[in-house]
Amino acid sequence: MFEVKSKNDSLKKLREKIEEFLSLGTMVGVLVDPRQRIMEVYSLQKETITLHDGDVFIVPEILPGWEFPVEEIWAPEFD
């Protein structure tokens, strides 16, 4: 599951929502914070991983061999 933080969202509440989904059987939860340009990756019985530009997002539990550069998730800037 993905949660994308908007200006009005509370990080605490989004993290709690992801934890609730994990407790109900979701394998991986991702919190995307465009303002900070980070992704927090949650999964049961693993530590949360924080990804930044330059990192690669992978979810081998669900998509073995699939990779996605974090900086590609952000909206492009137009001149």
C-alpha positions in Angstrom: 0.0 0.0 0.0 1.1 3.6 -0.7 0.2 6.7 1.3 1.2 10.0 -0.2 1.4 12.9 2.3 -0.4 16.1 1.4 0.1 19.5 3.1 -2.7 18.8 5.5 -1.8 15.2 6.5 -0.3 14.2 9.8 2.8 12.0 9.4 1.9 10.4 12.7 -1.6 9.5 11.5 -0.3 8.2 8.2 2.2 6.0 9.9 -0.5 4.6 12.2 -2.6 3.8 9.2 0.2 1.9 7.6 0.8 0.0 10.8 -2.9 -0.9 11.0 -2.8 -2.2 7.4 0.3 -4.3 8.1 -1.5 -5.8 11.2 -4.3 -6.8 8.8 -2.1 -8.6 6.4 -0.6 -6.0 4.1 2.9 -7.1 3.2 4.5 -3.7 2.5 3.4 -0.1 3.3 5.1 2.9 1.8 4.8 6.5 3.0 5.7 9.0 0.4 6.5 12.6 1.5 7.0 14.8 -1.5 8.0 17.8 0.5 10.9 16.1 2.1 11.5 13.9 -0.9 11.6 10.7 1.2 9.9 7.3 1.1 9.5 5.3 4.3 9.1 1.6 3.6 7.3 -0.5 6.3 6.9 -4.3 6.4 6.1 -6.7 9.2 9.0 -7.8 11.5 11.5 -5.5 9.7 12.9 -2.1 10.5 11.5 0.8 8.6 13.7 1.9 5.8 13.9 5.5 4.8 14.8 6.2 1.1 16.1 9.4 -0.4 17.1 10.6 -3.9 19.9 8.4 -5.1 18.4 5.3 -3.4 16.5 2.5 -5.2 13.1 1.3 -4.0 12.8 -2.5 -4.2 10.2 -4.9 -2.8 11.6 -8.4 -3.3 8.8 -9.9 -1.2 6.3 -8.9 -3.8 8.2 -8.0 -7.0 11.5 -9.9 -7.1 14.0 -8.2 -9.5 12.0 -5.0 -9.8 13.7 -1.7 -9.0 12.7 1.9 -9.1 15.0 4.9 -8.5 13.5 7.1 -5.8 14.1 10.4 -7.6 11.9 9.2 -10.5 8.8 9.3 -8.3 8.8 13.1 -7.9 6.9 15.3 -10.3 9.1 16.8 -12.9 9.8 20.5 -12.7 8.9 22.5 -15.7 10.9 25.6 -16.9 
